[in-house]
Structure formats: structure tokens, C-alpha cells
């Protein structure tokens, strides 16, 4: 990974933010500032994905739910491939960081068209552990239909959830001693393959709903509160430190 020059990066972020807040075109400013400070690809990625205008920053922070307990008895909508690809970036050593808005980001170029190259099953447990600890009322998992093998991955994840539920239900003695697992068997799951989940999530009206994503476009457009699952998992479950802008 390219070396991160902290002092230089801070100066670049300050200048970039100043120009953005004066409504200069973002792409032009990004190139000018990045070239002026001779930023490497990683440093440019930090600015491109982790910095935004002050008014947007304030709105994103207001939407972000910092604490897991606030998801209890909520309807949770999961942007599945966004979460999956972010987990993949972290576990494969790609650069992840916390943006100025408080959300975890990655700067890898992995797209949905490459999803079939990823061993997606290895990240299912991370999401399952989130379900256990969050204690939601309902979970709606959204899969992008245009993504390669989307329906196969949906069926695979659905079977994963069913098998876990059945194992718990068949082991009454175990779940009777573990209330968290007992609650998991009662969670209402709905897995949906949809052509444009971004629009669905943006237009969603659910007073009891929370979105699980780190997609800036969805965060900015949606009226719902947002929970950063991968950021929470890395910091609270794995107890790992993440570079913070």
C-alpha cells in the first residue's frame, strides 16, 4: 500500500473542503488539489470517498445511528452487496477507513460484476452475528438483480439462514439457555432480488425502518436512519482500529 502522508493529507482535505463549501465543481477541485499536493492513489481515494461539503456532512452524521441497541425491534433493510463487498475489502487487506462523516469506506475497485469471484460464504457469519446482537423485529435483505449470480447468492444465503434457524429450533436445550439465539429464531426474514435496490431504499417510507449501507448516494437521498454494519463489526466485534480521517 502507498504510504499515507498524514500532514500532507490533512492540508489537502482542508483545501478540498474549503473549495467544496464555496460550491466549486467537485471533480475539478479534486484534480487540482490532488495534483498540487502530488497525492498518491490511496490518498486521493481518501479524499474522493471520505470528504464532502459541510452541509452534507452534517446531514449524514444526523442520520447515522452510533449504537447497536437503537436497532432493537426495528425493521432493518440491508444493502447486501454493498455490505458484502466492504467486508471483502477489509478481510483481503484492501484499504478501508472512516470518512469525515463517520461511515466506513473502502477505496477498492471491486464491482458487482466481480462478485462471482469472491468466496461470499465466508462473510455470512459476520452478518449473522450482527442479526444476533441487533435484535431486530424484521430483516429485509436486498439483492441487486443485475449483479452476476445474484439469484444464486440469494438462495445460498437464504439456505444459510434456514439451516441456522433449524439447528437452533432442533436444539431446544441450547436456545433455552441462550436468549439471543432464541430471539434469532423469531426474526422475520425477507430476502428480495430487485432490479434497482438503490431506488427502492431511497424511496422507502418506514417509520420503524433502518438502512444498513455505506453507500453515500443512498445515505444522502434516503429519509431513514443509517447503520454502518461493517464499521461497527470491525471496531466493536473484532476490536480493530481503522484509519480515521
C-alpha positions in Angstrom: 0.0 0.0 0.0 1.2 3.5 -0.7 2.5 5.4 2.3 0.0 7.8 3.9 1.5 11.2 4.5 -0.8 12.4 7.3 0.3 16.1 7.4 0.0 16.4 3.6 -3.3 14.7 3.6 -4.7 17.0 6.2 -3.7 20.0 4.2 -5.3 18.6 1.1 -8.5 17.7 2.9 -8.7 21.3 4.3 -8.2 22.9 0.9 -10.6 20.5 -0.9 -13.3 21.1 1.8 -12.9 24.8 1.5 -13.4 24.8 -2.2 -16.3 22.4 -2.0 -18.0 24.6 0.6 -17.7 27.5 -1.8 -19.5 25.5 -4.4 -16.6 24.9 -6.8 -17.1 21.9 -9.1 -16.1 18.8 -7.1 -14.3 17.0 -9.9 -12.2 20.0 -10.9 -11.3 20.8 -7.4 -10.4 17.2 -6.7 -7.9 17.1 -9.6 -6.4 20.5 -8.8 -5.9 19.7 -5.1 -4.7 16.2 -5.7 -2.2 17.3 -8.3 -1.0 20.3 -6.3 -0.1 18.1 -3.3 1.1 15.2 -5.5 -1.2 12.8 -3.7 -0.8 9.0 -4.3 -3.7 6.8 -5.3 -4.6 5.9 -1.7 -4.6 9.5 -0.5 -6.7 10.5 -3.5 -9.1 7.7 -2.6 -9.4 9.1 1.0 -10.4 12.5 -0.4 -12.7 11.2 -3.1 -14.7 8.9 -0.9 -14.3 10.4 2.5 -14.7 14.2 2.1 -17.9 16.1 1.3 -19.5 19.5 1.7 -20.2 20.6 5.3 -24.0 20.7 4.8 -23.9 17.1 3.5 -21.6 16.1 6.3 -24.0 17.4 9.0 -27.0 15.6 7.4 -25.1 12.3 7.2 -24.0 12.5 10.8 -27.6 13.1 11.9 -28.8 10.0 10.1 -26.1 7.7 11.5 -27.0 5.5 14.4 -23.9 5.1 16.5 -25.3 2.4 18.9 -26.5 -1.1 18.1 -29.2 -1.0 20.8 -31.1 1.5 18.7 -31.8 -1.2 16.1 -33.8 -3.3 18.6 -37.3 -4.1 17.3 -36.6 -2.2 14.1 -37.2 -3.2 10.5 -33.7 -3.5 9.1 -33.1 -3.1 5.3 -29.8 -4.5 4.2 -28.0 -3.3 1.1 -26.5 -6.8 0.8 -23.8 -6.5 -1.9 -22.6 -3.1 -0.5 -22.0 -4.8 2.8 -20.5 -7.9 1.3 -18.0 -6.1 -0.9 -16.9 -3.8 2.0 -16.3 -6.9 4.2 -14.4 -8.4 1.4 -12.2 -5.3 1.1 -11.4 -5.4 4.8 -10.6 -9.1 5.0 -8.5 -9.2 1.9 -6.3 -6.3 3.1 -7.7 -3.6 0.9 -7.7 0.0 2.2 -10.7 0.8 4.5 -11.1 4.0 6.5 -13.6 6.2 8.4 -14.6 9.2 6.4 -15.3 12.6 7.8 -19.0 11.7 8.0 -18.2 8.8 10.4 -19.0 6.0 7.9 -16.6 3.2 6.9 -15.5 3.4 3.3 -13.2 1.3 1.1 -11.3 2.6 -2.0 -11.0 -0.7 -3.9 -12.4 -1.0 -7.4 -14.3 -4.3 -6.8 -17.7 -4.1 -8.5 -20.8 -6.2 -8.5 -19.7 -7.8 -11.8 -16.9 -9.4 -9.9 -19.0 -10.9 -7.1 -18.8 -14.4 -8.6 -15.0 -14.3 -8.0 -15.5 -13.8 -4.2 -16.0 -16.6 -1.7 -19.1 -14.9 -0.3 -20.0 -17.6 2.2 -17.1 -16.7 4.5 -18.8 -13.3 5.2 -22.2 -14.7 6.1 -21.3 -15.3 9.7 -20.3 -11.6 10.1 -23.8 -10.7 9.0 -25.4 -13.4 11.1 -23.6 -12.2 14.2 -25.0 -8.7 13.5 -28.5 -10.2 13.4 -28.0 -11.9 16.8 -26.7 -8.8 18.5 -29.0 -6.2 16.9 -32.3 -7.9 17.9 -34.4 -6.5 15.1 -38.1 -7.1 14.5 -37.7 -7.8 10.8 -34.8 -8.1 8.4 -35.3 -7.3 4.7 -32.2 -8.3 2.6 -32.0 -6.7 -0.8 -30.0 -8.3 -3.7 -29.2 -6.4 -6.9 -30.7 -8.4 -9.8 -28.3 -7.1 -12.4 -25.3 -8.4 -10.4 -23.8 -11.7 -11.7 -25.1 -14.8 -9.8 -27.3 -12.6 -7.7 -30.2 -15.1 -7.5 -27.7 -17.9 -6.7 -26.2 -15.9 -3.8 -29.7 -15.0 -2.5 -30.7 -18.7 -2.5 -27.4 -19.6 -0.8 -27.8 -17.0 1.9 -31.4 -18.0 2.4 -30.4 -21.6 2.9 -27.7 -20.5 5.3 -30.3 -18.6 7.5 -32.8 -21.5 7.3 -30.2 -24.0 8.4 -29.1 -22.0 11.4 -32.7 -21.5 12.4 -33.5 -25.2 12.1 -30.4 -26.1 14.1 -31.4 -23.8 16.9 -35.0 -24.9 16.9 -33.9 -28.6 17.0 -31.7 -27.9 19.9 -34.2 -26.7 22.5 -31.9 -27.1 25.4 -29.3 -24.8 23.8 -31.6 -22.0 22.8 -33.4 -22.0 26.1 -30.1 -21.1 27.8 -29.2 -18.5 25.1 -31.9 -15.9 24.8 -30.1 -14.1 21.9 -30.3 -17.2 19.7 -33.9 -17.8 20.8 -34.8 -14.3 19.5 -33.0 -15.1 16.3 -35.4 -17.9 15.5 -38.3 -15.5 15.8 -36.9 -12.8 13.5 -38.9 -12.4 10.4 -36.6 -12.6 7.3 -37.5 -11.4 3.8 -34.9 -11.9 1.0 -35.7 -10.0 -2.2 -34.0 -9.8 -5.6 -34.7 -6.4 -7.1 -33.7 -4.6 -10.3 -32.8 -1.3 -8.6 -32.4 -1.6 -4.8 -30.9 1.9 -4.7 -34.2 3.5 -5.8 -36.1 1.2 -3.6 -34.1 2.2 -0.5 -34.2 5.9 -1.4 -38.0 5.9 -1.8 -38.7 3.7 1.2 -41.1 5.0 3.7 -41.0 3.1 7.0 -41.1 5.0 10.3 -39.7 1.9 12.0 -37.0 1.2 9.4 -33.3 1.5 9.5 -31.0 1.1 6.4 -27.8 -0.8 6.6 -25.4 0.5 4.0 -22.3 2.8 3.5 -23.4 3.9 0.0 -23.1 7.7 0.0 -25.8 8.1 -2.6 -28.4 6.1 -0.7 -27.4 7.8 2.6 -27.9 11.3 1.1 -31.2 10.5 -0.6 -32.9 8.3 2.0 -35.1 9.7 4.8 -34.3 6.8 7.1 -31.7 6.4 9.8 -28.5 4.6 8.7 -26.4 1.9 10.5 -22.8 1.2 9.4 -22.7 -2.6 9.9 -19.1 -3.2 8.7 -17.7 -0.2 10.6 -19.5 -1.5 13.7 -18.3 -5.1 13.2 -14.6 -4.1 12.7 -14.5 -1.8 15.7 -16.8 -3.5 18.2 -16.6 -7.2 17.4 -13.1 -7.6 16.0 -11.8 -4.7 18.2 -9.7 -3.5 15.3 -8.6 0.1 14.7 -9.4 1.8 11.4 -7.7 4.8 9.9 -9.9 7.8 10.6 -9.8 11.0 8.5 
